[in-house]
Amino acid sequence: MIVELISVGTEILLGNIVNTNAAYLAEQCASLGLSCYYQTVVGDNVDRLTETLQTALERSDIVILGGGLGPTQDDLTKEVTARVLGLNLVKDAHTEERIREYLEARGFTVTENNWKQALAPEGAIIVDNENGTAPGLIIEKGDKRVILLPGPPNELRPMFEKDIYPYLDKLQPGVIYSKTVKVCGVGESIAETMIQDLIEKQTNPTIATYAKTGEVHLRVTAKAEDEKEARKLVKPMVKELKGRFGNSIYTTDTEVTLEKAIVDLLEANHLTVATAESCTGGLLSARIINVPGASEVFKAGYVSYSNKTKRKLFGVKRSSLEKHGAVSSTVAKEMAKGAAMLSKADVTVSVTGIAGPDGGSAEKPVGLVYIGCQVRGEVVIKEYHFKGNRNKIREASVSAALSLMRECILQYCSNVMFSN
Amino acid sequence: MIVELISVGTEILLGNIVNTNAAYLAEQCASLGLSCYYQTVVGDNVDRLTETLQTALERSDIVILGGGLGPTQDDLTKEVTARVLGLNLVKDAHTEERIREYLEARGFTVTENNWKQALAPEGAIIVDNENGTAPGLIIEKGDKRVILLPGPPNELRPMFEKDIYPYLDKLQPGVIYSKTVKVCGVGESIAETMIQDLIEKQTNPTIATYAKTGEVHLRVTAKAEDEKEARKLVKPMVKELKGRFGNSIYTTDTEVTLEKAIVDLLEANHLTVATAESCTGGLLSARIINVPGASEVFKAGYVSYSNKTKRKLFGVKRSSLEKHGAVSSTVAKEMAKGAAMLSKADVTVSVTGIAGPDGGSAEKPVGLVYIGCQVRGEVVIKEYHFKGNRNKIREASVSAALSLMRECILQYCSNVMFSN
């Protein structure tokens, strides 16, 4: 089935906000096995929205509209949709009650224009909104489906996950099942080369690769009559990928991020961690602490941007700074060791590099980064050359540091196992 | 004039990447005074791209296409555009030379398919690409303009700024001039209320508000026969806004971020800074260090996520933690003071809060954050209640911390001036 996405909102046309809803919905639809050929953004304008919706209905089976369901006169997605489909708007008592409850619970007075949000095209399926006053709407007309969702991502996403995804899933014969294999420390092009043969001969399951900073996610998707059958198709392909990528796979769980996998690994092995950052300035510690419950393993984070602080905080030698410079494997090593002394953490990670735009030289160009990882006295230093602007280099450094941490912890654990 | 944006790329339709190019181009076009009514995303498909481009040409004066200019067979934006406009593709010797130089300088061998990027529709204006091999193209046909840009943002943006913006600017009679007034520490709705009367009666100049996390940007745009005239129209409005927002305005320079303004303020007053973070986990120090040259003022950053580290690192009292909890104004104060002792920095900022999703209670809900700012012995603590998910709360905390820092530094400087 073919789906089309329409985002309604002048703020997107003016570039005030980035259209993250479209990316979210597109990824969800792809995982449902729906084909999406067009995404359109249009403003809150009757004629242009009418034309856009009509065109979409001609060429697609399902049209998902996001935005324009607010209480003001400007919001007219519902009104236009009803008119295009030839449906009347009728008051929905259940929604009226929900709006009243929602607003009163938050101490707001219900104003007359709020009742606009309780109107729905006749026959529409009402989808309750747990995080706002505008309900979602599913309208079935002939073999076409129009789905209306509120614009704010914190309303649209939970609603989609809870009600729209299952609805769309049921529309199609059979079941879609997918599993994501998450790989770190392997470049996108290398990963693609490693599975070129699998992609070329793929039918069911299919493999899609999603490149993230420092990571590649491989989504294996199968379609079958029931979930059991679909899982059966996915399983051998995931096994094949595990054989090819080995330890570089950090999870096959959609919900697990690289930092979460590392926090789990530290916890399972009763290890604590501390960070010593220069060019990343705290982004590495922030990634680790973004894992709820990281306080169990995270001892401390230190940010030293100047040479003086590197000396005072980590005890980096003046001679090392003079001889090798702040961006060097020697200083990365001394930072990792210093952080271990300071924090008494089992694992310490240091990052020092040139994020640009200034500070580069022929010998040490922008993008040169040294990352050190110390695990109970053993230190590993790696040299990296990243491309892109300051932000890209910083983000790539953080991802590389996480990958290196994971590698070193795994190495340490296997050594311990081996020596026992 | 009416502009329309077409983004070409299957990776956007699949939701693999967020369409940040569209937001960027939309904001640029808005600042040029161009009206944008539609944005479309379409895949690398001849028929669908042809149809989309034809529709856009019917209803808009200028069509900007981004993406699909790569060297592979899949990339067909240029080929489709040439066909729709009835133009032949001819080899451009200048571009051929540039591609050779670009690749050879990076040690790459030029492969046969690279020469595809040296083809251009006859009569097209070639726009050199400083950051890649695909040149931009401007095609004028009758009263229509089609502009083709490479998809990678680090190629598209510099090219747009350097060559496309001036080109579009010249197309229109008169001159557009705008100035952005950046406000921090004032909520979006309050800011809008404060200028409601100005917005209602606006004609020339106009005011557009852009809400960022913890900030509001007010863009004043005027249109006139020449720049001098346009500046004259903008000036009194900027003055009016300065009168209304006073010290909350941190800059009227487009390039200056809040963190840059703070680093400049610290530098100008010979002050140094250190951070003490809990729930933000290093995001605050990372924001400050994102300013090139921040090493002059940034002494150190500390991240303590657990109570134990708060005690050991900052000397937060066990009794404070027991009596008030880690998320309290008392602990925020002790963290700011401890960081000052540790780093000897003039200004220290502490953040402690509940970013969720767990850890909240009726008394201390998710989103409760205390921020402390110490300037040479004086400490100010503020309590905040942020909404949204873990990331939103962390980002809002960082912005609030920067605003508070700025406020306290300004206060300190005015006291010093006053006492002198």
Interface residues (C-beta under 8 A of the other chain):
Chain A: I12 L13 L14 G15 N16 I17 V18 N19 T20 A22 A23 Y24 L25 A26 E27 Q28 C29 A30 C36 Y37 Y38 Q39 T40 V41 V42 G43 N45 R48 T52 N154 A208 Y210 A211 T275 E277 C279 T280 G281 G282 L283 L284 S285 A286 R287 I288 I289 N290 P292 G293 A294 S295 E296 F298 K299 A300 G301 Y302 V303 S304 Y305 S306 T309 L313 P357 D358 G388 N389 R390 N391 K392 R394
Chain B: I12 L13 L14 G15 N16 I17 V18 N19 T20 A22 A23 Y24 L25 A26 E27 Q28 C29 A30 C36 Y37 Y38 Q39 T40 V41 V42 G43 N45 R48 T52 N154 A208 Y210 A211 T275 E277 C279 T280 G281 G282 L283 L284 S285 A286 I288 I289 N290 P292 G293 A294 S295 E296 F298 K299 A300 G301 Y302 V303 S304 Y305 S306 T309 L313 G356 P357 D358 G359 G388 N389 R390 N391 R394
